[in-house]
Amino acid sequence: MYEPLGEGRLKSGELVEAVVVRGPDPALSRRLQTLLWHKGDPWNWQNAQLLEVDHGLDVNFYVLHRQGEPFANIMTVELAGVGHFGHVWTQPADRQQGASSTLMRLQMQDFAKRGGQALFLGTEYGSTAYRMYATFGFSDIAENSGYMAYYSKSQPEFEATYFAPGQADIQPLSWRHWPASAPLFLGNYPGMVRCVPLQMFGQSSSEEAFLPALIEATQRQQADQSPKVLALCSPATSAVVGLAAWSWHPLWPDVCLVDCYCHPNFWSASGELLHALQLPPADHTVAYVDVGNQAKSALFTQAGFKPRSTLPRWLATDASKQSWADVVMLEK
């Protein structure tokens, strides 16, 4: 389904039409996939999924077009008004004409009209795109990182509501967790080692990191295998408030990597979350914790893991790599 958003005038004076494609929309899928095909996988797979399959998400592809042929795009994918902003693209022949800013103005108006709460993106720090996003209300998440966030209200007000203490349910990883995980993993919360199996460290986006896990989750579900990633979710807000995952070590045979990370309000549920993860038989089962993350250290200690070694200054804690954290390897 698509909805007209009105007309936009480029710097050349040309009037072009804007629409928003609400996914899934198989009829328009091929045109949008063709426009964004340069991104390669897993992004092309992601676009096909969102445009052709109903995953229970608010999927929006904002498009400028001429006679039905799209030439500029912005995508947002949300759950309960929270999610990822990305796939900002204009065909090379139409650049420097204000297409992206024209489209973004319409997209942000639509986001507000729909009652959107928060959007998260990643871009090159200080770039032209970065400056454009800033003019529309996006602000830095972490200094020099290129990650940015937009909040319809204040960030403290959003986080207090979104991560309010309460009941939490354990669920196998699914598409619904993709946009809803952004506030947790981009949040300024204790702990730099956040999900080793998904290679997530510090304040980083789940936008790309979750896609290989979602592909594998689909394959394992079809093969009737237990999930390798579990999400802890707030039924009140749809927020992902914790994540547990395992994977095989990329270097050492028969070594299982396991990790668990939670929002500070939900570490009390981490033991149940970790226990629900069905780990495979392995010669070694290993976890990593940055020194100072007491909640995570306590979790793995209570689960029977013991410290084996400390890796000094192992993980940078800021984008400029001026500060470093020691990391402890634990084994069970």
VENPEFEN-V238985 format. One record per backbone hydrogen bond with DSSP energy under -0.5 kcal/mol. CO is the residue of the C=O (numbers start at 1). NH is the residue of the N-H. Records with the same first field share a line. If there is no record, write none. Layout:
CO: NH + NH
//
This chain:
1: 22
3: 20
6: 18
8: 10 + 16
10: 13
14: 10
16: 8
17: 65
18: 5 + 6
19: 63
20: 3 + 22
21: 23 + 61
23: 59
25: 28 + 29
26: 30
28: 32
29: 33
30: 34
31: 35
32: 36
34: 37
36: 39
37: 40
40: 43 + 44
42: 46
43: 47
44: 48
45: 49
46: 50
47: 51
48: 52
49: 53
51: 25
53: 55
57: 59
58: 78
59: 23
60: 62 + 76
61: 21
62: 74
63: 19
64: 71 + 72
65: 17
66: 69
68: 70
69: 66
71: 91
72: 64
73: 89
74: 62
75: 86
76: 60
77: 84
78: 58
79: 82
81: 117 + 118
82: 79
83: 120
84: 77
86: 75
87: 89
89: 73
91: 94
92: 95
94: 97
97: 11
98: 102
99: 103
100: 104
101: 105
102: 106
103: 107
104: 108
105: 109
106: 110
107: 111
108: 112
109: 113
110: 114
111: 116
112: 115
117: 152
118: 83
119: 150
120: 85
121: 148
124: 127
127: 131
128: 132
129: 133
130: 134
131: 135
132: 136
133: 136 + 138
134: 137
139: 149
142: 145
143: 319
146: 123
147: 141 + 142
148: 121
149: 139
150: 119
154: 158
155: 159
156: 160
157: 161
158: 162
159: 163
161: 164
169: 171 + 233
171: 231
174: 177
175: 178 + 179
176: 180
177: 181
178: 181
179: 182
180: 240
181: 185
182: 186
184: 187
185: 204
187: 189
192: 194 + 202
195: 198 + 200
196: 199
199: 201
200: 194 + 195
202: 204
205: 209
206: 210
208: 211 + 212
209: 213
210: 214
211: 215
212: 216
213: 217
214: 218
215: 219
216: 220
217: 221
218: 222
219: 223
220: 225
221: 224
228: 246
229: 173
230: 244
231: 171 + 233
232: 241 + 242
233: 169 + 235
234: 238
239: 234 + 241
241: 263
242: 232
243: 261
244: 230
245: 259
247: 257
252: 255
254: 256 + 283 + 284
255: 249
256: 286
257: 247
259: 245
261: 243
263: 266
264: 267
266: 269
267: 270
269: 273
270: 274
271: 275
272: 276
273: 277
274: 277
276: 278
277: 279
284: 256
285: 332
286: 258
287: 330
289: 328
290: 293
292: 294
293: 297
294: 298
295: 299
296: 300
297: 301
298: 302
299: 303
300: 305
301: 304
306: 331
309: 329
310: 312
311: 314 + 327
315: 325
318: 321
323: 317 + 318
325: 314 + 315
326: 291
327: 311
328: 289 + 330
329: 308 + 309
330: 287
331: 306
//
